[in-house]
């Protein structure tokens, strides 16, 4: 084998290894970016859940007749989200989630009768003798 063909082969090998390591580096950076973005999304869902938990807890501990408006953002990270309120006997579960996402919903539970519908935008919360109601109307 001549020196020129050996040099060309060595140069091609160097380019192949450089391309391989560059590809691995780019893929690892992308994976890290995806993980950070996913973690930020989870934190955002938990923030909304914590906010709802504080609003409802305050209403539960208040006197009957308590009422107040509170506002939820229409979008989180430029995505529409949903809030589900499921109630059974003295147990209410709230889930905040993105409709088309593989991210698990952020949830919280109350051992109290919480009824109504929670939606992005202005919500009206009030407490009666043995329940708390949330609605879009004031």
C-alpha positions as CSV (number, residue, x, y, z in Angstrom):
1,X,0.0,0.0,0.0
2,X,1.4,3.4,-0.9
3,X,1.8,6.3,1.5
4,X,-0.9,8.3,-0.2
5,X,-3.6,5.6,0.1
6,X,-2.5,4.9,3.7
7,X,-2.9,8.6,4.5
8,X,-6.3,8.8,2.8
9,X,-7.5,5.7,4.8
10,X,-6.2,7.2,8.0
11,X,-7.9,10.5,7.3
12,X,-11.2,8.7,6.5
13,X,-10.9,6.8,9.7
14,X,-10.4,10.0,11.7
15,X,-13.5,11.6,10.1
16,X,-15.6,8.5,10.9
17,X,-14.5,8.5,14.5
18,X,-15.0,12.3,14.8
19,X,-18.5,12.0,13.2
20,X,-19.3,9.1,15.6
21,X,-18.3,11.1,18.7
22,X,-20.0,14.2,17.5
23,X,-23.2,12.2,16.9
24,X,-23.0,10.7,20.4
25,X,-22.4,14.2,21.9
26,X,-25.4,15.7,20.1
27,X,-27.7,12.9,21.1
28,X,-26.7,13.1,24.7
29,X,-27.2,16.9,24.7
30,X,-30.7,16.4,23.1
31,X,-31.6,13.8,25.8
32,X,-30.5,16.1,28.6
33,X,-32.5,19.0,27.1
34,X,-35.6,16.7,26.8
35,X,-35.2,15.7,30.5
36,X,-34.9,19.3,31.6
37,X,-37.9,20.3,29.6
38,X,-39.9,17.4,31.0
39,X,-38.9,18.2,34.6
40,X,-40.0,21.8,34.0
41,X,-43.4,20.6,32.7
42,X,-43.9,18.4,35.7
43,X,-43.0,21.3,38.1
44,X,-45.5,23.5,36.2
45,X,-48.3,21.0,36.7
46,X,-47.4,20.6,40.4
47,X,-47.5,24.4,40.8
48,X,-51.1,24.6,39.5
49,X,-52.0,21.6,41.7
50,X,-50.4,23.3,44.8
51,X,-52.3,26.5,44.0
52,X,-55.6,24.7,43.8
53,X,-54.8,22.8,47.0
54,X,-54.2,26.1,48.9
55,X,-57.4,27.7,47.5
56,X,-59.5,24.7,48.5
57,X,-57.8,24.1,51.9
58,X,-58.4,27.8,52.8
59,X,-62.1,27.4,51.8
60,X,-62.4,24.2,53.8
61,X,-61.0,25.9,57.0
62,X,-63.1,29.0,56.5
63,X,-66.6,29.7,57.8
64,X,-69.7,28.6,55.8
65,X,-70.5,31.5,53.4
66,X,-66.9,32.0,52.4
67,X,-66.6,32.9,48.7
68,X,-63.9,34.1,46.4
69,X,-62.8,34.2,42.7
70,X,-59.4,32.9,41.6
71,X,-57.8,32.6,38.2
72,X,-56.0,29.8,36.5
73,X,-53.8,30.5,33.4
74,X,-55.4,29.5,30.1
75,X,-52.2,27.7,29.0
76,X,-49.1,26.2,30.6
77,X,-45.9,26.4,28.6
78,X,-48.1,27.3,25.5
79,X,-50.1,24.1,25.9
80,X,-53.7,23.6,26.9
81,X,-54.2,21.6,30.0
82,X,-57.2,20.1,31.9
83,X,-58.2,19.9,35.5
84,X,-60.4,17.0,36.7
85,X,-62.3,17.0,40.0
86,X,-63.5,13.5,41.1
87,X,-65.5,13.3,44.3
88,X,-66.8,10.3,46.2
89,X,-68.0,10.2,49.8
90,X,-65.8,12.7,51.7
91,X,-62.9,12.2,49.3
92,X,-62.1,14.5,46.4
93,X,-59.3,14.1,44.0
94,X,-57.9,16.8,41.7
95,X,-55.8,16.0,38.7
96,X,-54.0,18.5,36.5
97,X,-52.7,17.2,33.2
98,X,-51.9,17.9,29.5
99,X,-54.4,16.1,27.3
100,X,-52.0,14.7,24.7
101,X,-48.9,14.0,26.8
102,X,-47.1,11.0,28.3
103,X,-46.5,13.0,31.5
104,X,-48.4,11.7,34.5
105,X,-50.9,14.1,36.0
106,X,-50.2,16.0,39.1
107,X,-52.8,15.1,41.7
108,X,-53.9,16.1,45.2
109,X,-56.7,14.7,47.5
110,X,-59.0,16.2,50.1
111,X,-60.9,14.3,52.8
112,X,-63.8,16.7,52.2
113,X,-66.7,17.0,49.8
114,X,-65.5,19.3,47.0
115,X,-67.8,19.6,44.1
116,X,-68.0,21.4,40.8
117,X,-65.9,22.0,37.8
118,X,-62.4,23.6,37.6
119,X,-61.3,25.1,34.3
120,X,-58.6,27.5,33.1
121,X,-59.7,31.1,33.6
122,X,-61.8,32.6,36.4
123,X,-63.2,30.2,38.9
124,X,-65.6,30.9,41.8
125,X,-65.1,29.0,45.0
126,X,-67.5,29.0,47.9
127,X,-68.1,27.0,51.1
128,X,-71.4,25.8,52.5
129,X,-72.0,23.8,55.7
130,X,-70.6,20.5,54.5
131,X,-69.1,21.1,51.1
132,X,-67.0,23.4,48.9
133,X,-68.1,24.1,45.4
134,X,-66.1,25.5,42.5
135,X,-67.7,26.8,39.3
136,X,-67.1,29.2,36.4
137,X,-69.9,31.5,37.6
138,X,-69.7,34.1,40.4
